[in-house]
Amino acid sequence: MTQAKEQPQVLSEANHKANRQIQLGAIALRVMLMGAIAAGFSAWQSPKTVIAANSERDD
């Protein structure tokens, strides 16, 4: 009888823990995505910076 009463509480706690892990994973994913975008932008800008520096040096 007590097991039947404890089961909803255990399920509720497990659900809460799973939701927390999902939220933390979503935050980590967002941070990594922003880092990847920043790295991609930096890599995209790098050749332009080198070309501009070489152009100024040649003048």
C-alpha positions as a printed Julia matrix, in Angstrom:
59×3 Matrix{Float64}:
  0.0    0.0     0.0
  2.77   2.5     0.84
  4.56   1.61   -2.37
  1.53   2.74   -4.37
  1.53   6.06   -2.5
  5.26   6.63   -2.99
  5.23   5.87   -6.71
  3.7    9.21   -7.86
  6.2   11.1    -5.71
  9.13   9.13   -7.16
  7.85   9.73  -10.69
  7.41  13.43   -9.99
 10.96  13.73   -8.67
 12.35  11.8   -11.65
 10.41  14.04  -14.04
 11.73  17.16  -12.3
 15.31  15.87  -12.5
 14.92  14.98  -16.19
 13.51  18.43  -16.98
 16.43  20.08  -15.19
 18.92  18.01  -17.18
 17.15  18.92  -20.42
 17.3   22.62  -19.52
 21.01  22.42  -18.69
 21.67  20.57  -21.94
 19.78  23.22  -23.9
 21.83  25.97  -22.27
 25.08  24.14  -23.05
 23.94  23.65  -26.64
 23.19  27.37  -27.02
 26.59  28.34  -25.6
 28.38  25.94  -27.96
 26.35  27.18  -30.92
 27.23  30.79  -30.15
 30.9   29.8   -29.85
 30.78  27.99  -33.2
 29.18  31.02  -34.85
 31.84  33.31  -33.37
 34.63  30.98  -34.52
 33.13  30.76  -37.99
 32.82  34.53  -38.25
 36.41  34.95  -37.08
 37.64  32.41  -39.63
 35.61  34.14  -42.34
 37.07  37.56  -41.47
 40.67  36.36  -41.13
 41.54  36.19  -44.87
 40.04  39.66  -45.41
 42.22  41.06  -42.64
 45.35  39.49  -44.14
 44.53  40.8   -47.61
 43.91  44.3   -46.25
 47.17  44.24  -44.26
 49.15  43.06  -47.3
 47.51  45.73  -49.43
 48.45  48.47  -46.99
 52.01  47.16  -46.72
 52.46  47.19  -50.49
 51.36  50.83  -50.79
